[in-house]
Amino acid sequence: MKIERDLHMMKGDGEYSYAKNSMIQRRAVLATRPILQKAVREVCRDLHPQLMVIADLGCSSGKNTLLFVSEVLNTICESPTSTLNKEESPMEVQFFLNDLHGNDFNHVFQSLEQLEQSTRQECACRGLQPPPYYVAGLPGSFYARLFPCSSVHLFHSSMSVTWLSQVPEHLGCLNEGNVHVGATTQPAVARLYQDQFEKDFSRFLHMRCREIVAGGRMVLTLVGRKREDVFDAGRTTKIFELLSQGLRTLVSEGRLEKEKLDSFNIPVYCPSTEELKQLVQQNGLLHITDIHLFEMDGSPTDESPESAGAAVAAAQAAGESMSATLRASTEPLIVSHFVESILEDLFALFARNFTSYIESEDEQSGIFVITMSLEAKH
């Protein structure tokens, strides 16, 4: 598995594309909107940039990417400091949309005309004028340098820094029968995941501190944990356990070699708020202005059952929808390690297992999300 080659969301707008299976990620963007709006207003108020440079790291493709751009533009429209004074030109905005090279940037660019139309209409309804803005794609890993020194006013990343730069070092086949930190994972394996995240997140912060202007802002949203117990990340843990269960079934049927399963691990880590605070403090160049942990609805759809019969159908629909959601973000990694021929059976197994989980548990935990606003110290 080569992360920079194989890690990308499913492209296009087909049945299993990220564009059609990212409701959970969209909820995270909407839930953290007040913190993003506050950061944008603070940049306008405190820095008064003639050209505001904004970077969305791990942008992926689809409506979520353009939702972020739209939220920023609407906030700037409403900001009384988006112009320096009446004699000078309005502030301009440069967006950089970053992701790995395999990202579907074409899908993003094809949607920009629709964004421009909707932004103008929304601002016009409130008697406002959107600022002049420009959008560029920027391929590359956010664990490396992406921008010149002191050039970016606002960094944003939603549900992306959760992905590691690589499968934890020295993991090999130690995580027998699991694709992530699961119930039977050894503590030493969990520690390898923690070590990799600490190394990656520290590097991420170090790179951004060289690129951000003094007084600039960062808004980071990650899938996280409510407790310090690394084995309990709510529904996120359950999802990966059910994926492991499906792969073990294929091994038992002779469809996969056990060694292939034992050597496959998803490069994701869900930190706690305390872990994030400690790493920011160790960096020493950033100040935490806001940090919140909230439990987000882990359902991949917005539909609610109205009867017992509907509840059964809803559980089955939730299983299929969650299967498509997981497939949209992991299929490229799975195909690169195993074979494409297992995909349909694997995700059908996952859908049935997730449906059983929904039906059998009185209370299912949601997905824990941590959002953090940071300010670059002067």
N, C-alpha and C positions, 0 to 999 in steps of 0.2 A: 504494500500500500504506500503510495506516494501522495501525501496530503495535498500539495500544491497542484497536482494533476487530477486527483480523484475526488477531492472534497468540493462539491458544488451541489446546489439544489437542482432538482429536475427542471429541465428547460422547457420553454414554450408554454402553451396553455392547454395541453392535453389532459386526459383523465387523472394522471398521477403527477402532474406538474406542480411545482411549488406555487405558481400563480393561483392555482385552484385549490390548494390544500395548505393554506397558511393562516387559518382563522385564529389559531392560538397566538401566533406571532402578532397578528393584527391587534388582538386584544391587549397585548403588552404595549404596543405603540400608543393605543388610545388611553390605556390606564395611566401611562406616565406622561401624558400630554401636558399637564400643569407644570411639571418640573422642566420640561423642554421649553415651554413658553416663558417661564421665569428666566431661564438661562439666556434665551434670545434677547429678552428685554434688558437684562443686565449688561449684555455686550453692547447693545445700542446705547444705553445710558452711560456706561462707564468708559467705554473705549471710543465711541463716536467714529467708527471706521468709515472712510469714504468708500472703500470696497471691503465688504465683509466676506471672508473666506470661510466656508463651512464644509466639513467633510463627514460623510456618512460611511462608517467603516463596517464592512460586511453587509453591504446594501442588498444583496441578492437581486431578485427581479419581481415584477408584479406590482399590485396595488400598494403593498406596504411601503415600498421604496418611495413611490410618488406621494403617499400619504404624509411621510415625513417632510418632503419638500414643500408640500402644500401647507402643512402646519407652520413651518418656519415663515413662509411668505405671508400668510395671514397674520401672524404675530407681528411681523415687521410693519405690515400695513397699518396696524393699530397703534404702533409705537410712536409717541410724540417726538422722539429723537431720531427718527429714521432719515431726517434731513438735517444738515448742519445749520443752515439758516435759509431764509427766503431767497437770498441772492445766489446760493450755491446749488449745484445739481443734487438730485436725490441720491441717497446711498445706493450703490449697486451691490449685487450679491453673486458670488461665484460658488456654485455647488460642485464638489468632487464626490462622485459615487464610487466607492472602492469595494472591490472583492477580488477573490483569486481569479486567475486567468481563465478558468473554465466556466465562470459565471455567464449567464445569458444577458450580456449587455445589450444585444440587439433588441431583445424584448423591451428593455427599459427605454431605449431610444425611440422605439416605435410608438411608445405611449406618451411622449413628451408633448405632442400637439394637443392631445386630449387634456393634459395637465394645464397647458397654457389657456385653453378655452375655459375650463372649469374655474381656474384661479381668477381670471378676469371677471367672469360672471359673479362669483362669490363676492369679490371685492366691490364690484359695481353695485350690488344689492345693498351694500352698506355705505355707498357714496365714497368709496376709497379707491386708490390707485395702487396696484402692485408695483414693487420696485423693479427696475430693470434687473434681470437675473440671467445667468448662464449656467449650463449644466454640462459637465464633462465626466466621462468614465475614467477610472484610474485602476487598472489591474495591478495586483501585487499583494503580498502578505502584510497584514498590519503588525506582524511581529518583526518587521524590518522598517527601515526609514522609507517614508513615502513623500515627504514634502521638504522644501528648504527650511532652514532654521527660522524660527519666529515669523511664520507666515500664515498660520491658521488661527482664526478667532474662536471657532466653535467646533469641537469634535462630538460626534454622536455615534453610538453603536447600540443596537437593540438585538439581544439574543444571539450575538455572534461571538463575543469574547469568551463565551462558554466553551467554544471549540478550541481545542489545544492545537499547538503547532505540529504535534506529532503524537503517535502512540507513545505512552510513557516509556522512557529508556529502561532497558534491562527487564522489560515485562515478559517477553518471549511467550512461553506456554504456561506461565505460572497461574493464570486466571482460568483454570480448567473448567470448561463447560459454561463459562460466562462471557458475555461480550462487554460487560461494564462492571461496576461495583455492585454485586448482587449478594443475596443472602449467604451463599457458600463461598464468597470471595475471602481469601486470606487477608488478615490485617496488613501484611507486608505489601500486598498488591494495592490496597487502598492507599497506603503511604506513597507508593510510586506515583499514583494519580495525583495525590496532593503535591508532591515534590515537583511534578511536571507543571502543574498549574502555577505554583509559586514562581517557578523559573519563567514561565511564559508571561504571566501577568506583570511581573516586575519588569521584564523586557518591554512589554507593551507600554507601560507607563514611562519608562526611560525614553523610548522613541518619541512618544507624544510630547514629552516635556521639552525636547529639543526643537520640536516643530511648532508648538503653540506660542502665541504672543503673550507677553506679560499681562496678567489679568484676564486671559482668555478662559473659556469654560469648556468643560467636558461633561456630557450626560451619558452614562453607561448603564445599560440594563442587561442583567444576566439571569439565567435560570439558576436558582440557588437552593439553599437548605434553611429550614426554620430552626433546626437544632444543630449542635456541634457534631453530632454523630454522623460521620461520613457515609454510613450505610443507609441513612434515611433522608432521601431527597423527595419525599412525597410521591406523587404520581409518576414523576420522571423515573424514579427507581423502578417502579412497577412496570413501566413501559419497556425498559430494557430487560427486565427479568422475563417478561413474556416473549420478547424477541429471542432471548437465549433459549427459552423453552421450545419455541418453534424450531430452532436450529438443532437442538438435541433430539427432537422427534425425527428430523430428517436423517440424523446420524444413526438413530436406532433402526430406521428403515433401510439403511445401506445407501442412502442417496448422497451422503457426505462422509468424508473421512473425519474421524474424531480429531486428528491432529490439525486439520484445517480449522475446525471450530475453536480448538484450544489456543490457536495462534491469532485469532481475530478479536480485536478490541476496538470499541468505538472511542475516538479521541475527544471525549467530552468530560468536563468536570463541573460540578455544582458546588460553589463555595458557600460558606456562611458569611453573615455580615461581619463577624469578628475577624475572619480571615482577610476579608477585603480591607477592613480598617487598618489592620496590622501592616499589610503590604503597602498601602498608601502612606502610612506613617514612616515606613522604612525608606520610601522613595524620598521624602523630605521636601519635595518641590511643589506639592499640591496640597490644597486645603479642602476638606470635605465640607461643603455647604449644606447638603441634604443627603440623607441615606434612609431608604424605606424598604422594608420587606413586606410583601403582601401575598396572599394566597389567591391565585387567579383560577377561574373556572377552567378545569382541564378538559372540558368537552370540546371536541373538534367542530361541533355545530352549535347553532343557536336555538335549536328546537327543543321544546319541553313536552313530555308526555302528559295527556289529559285523562287517561284511564289506565286500568291494569293491562288491557290488551294493547293499548298504545305504548305502554311502558316496555313490553316485550319487544315490540317492533322498534322502539326507540333504542333499546339496548343493542339490537342487531345492527341498526343503522350507525350507532356510535362506534361499534366494533369495526365496521367497514370504513367509516370515515377516519377513525384513528389509524387504521392500517394504511390508508392512502396518505395521511399526514406524515406518518413515519417513513413511508416509502419515498415520499417527495424529498426527504432530507438524507436518506441513507442508501438509496439504491445504488448510486455510483460507487460507494465504498464497498458494498456487498458484492457487486459484479466484479470489481477489481480483485477481490480476494477469493471469491468462490467461482461460480459459473452462473450465467444469466438464466439458465434453464430452471433454476430453483425458485425464481422470484415469485411466480404465481402461487405455487404451493406454500412457500414460506409466509407470504403475506395473507393468504387465506387462513392458514393456521393461526397467525397472529390475530386476525379479525375474530375468529371463533374463541380464542383464549381471552381476548379483551372483552368480548360479549359476556362470557361466563363470569369474568371478574366483576363486571357491572351488575350482573344479575345476582351474584352470590354475596356481595358485600353491602351491608346496610349503609355504611358511610365510606365514600371514596375520598381520599385526600386530593386536593387540587395540585396545581403546579405552583411552586414557590418562586417568586420573582423578586430580585433585588435591583432597585434603581438608585443610582448614586450620582450626585452632581458635584463636580470638582472645579476649583478655581486655581489657575496657575499663579503661584506667588510671585510678587515683583522682585 
